[in-house]
Amino acid sequence: MSNLSIYLERILDGLPFTVWATVGGIALTVALSFLAGIAMLSPSRSVRFVSRLYVEGFRGTSEVVQLFFFAVAIPIFFGVTLGATAQGLLLIGIIVLGLNHGAYGAEIVRGAIRSVPAAQIEAAISVNLSPWQRMWRVVLPQAVVEMIPSFNNLFIQLVKATALLSFIAVPEIFKKADELRAVPAFSRELGVIYSIQLVVYLLIAIAITVIMRFLERLAARRAGRPVASRRAAKSAGVI
């Protein structure tokens, strides 16, 4: 344990890359989830086909292979040197994380939109709201409440997937810890090294959960469906 300060310093050096990969990946995931999820409900067959092709393509292929495809194959095909720096590799990682998890998120969005009661949509039609107005004023406010718990799980999966970026040499926390493992003097304290990583990932996941639960309560209030407090739920016998 005498090397604890060294382990903390080296692993935390990779924390900014992990945080940026998480934040960037989540932002791209949300954008692609809504875009593809709504597109899968489009009346246009070609739009549905393209969105379904994206979803099945990224859900059905390995995330590791996707990383190497974007980091190695695309630069060869197009002569791009995006992966020449750590920041460039990080950008590649964010793109892959967003594309991959956005494919899963699209199904969350599609399912949540379809869960909105038909009576709500019929009421919106009766007051002459356009399809766009129905989506933004009636459907999405209610659907978002249903999406948030699933997105919470998806974002936590994304946090854990940032460790895969070590395969393309992004210096995030797992890569930094792996460098420590290669030092013979530290080989007897691998349990400490990996325990530090577990705690860091756990703290990031807890932060995401806290934020998402706040957003869930906010979305529920705006949709006219206040979330019951834990104490009220206990008194009602729900939990």
Secondary structure as UniProt FT lines:
FT   TURN            2..3
FT   HELIX           4..13
FT   HELIX           15..39
FT   TURN            40..41
FT   HELIX           45..59
FT   HELIX           63..68
FT   HELIX           69..73
FT   HELIX           74..78
FT   HELIX           82..84
FT   HELIX           86..114
FT   HELIX           118..126
FT   TURN            127..128
FT   HELIX           131..134
FT   HELIX           135..139
FT   HELIX           140..161
FT   HELIX           162..168
FT   HELIX           173..181
FT   HELIX           184..189
FT   HELIX           190..222
FT   TURN            223..224
FT   HELIX           230..235
FT   TURN            236..237
//
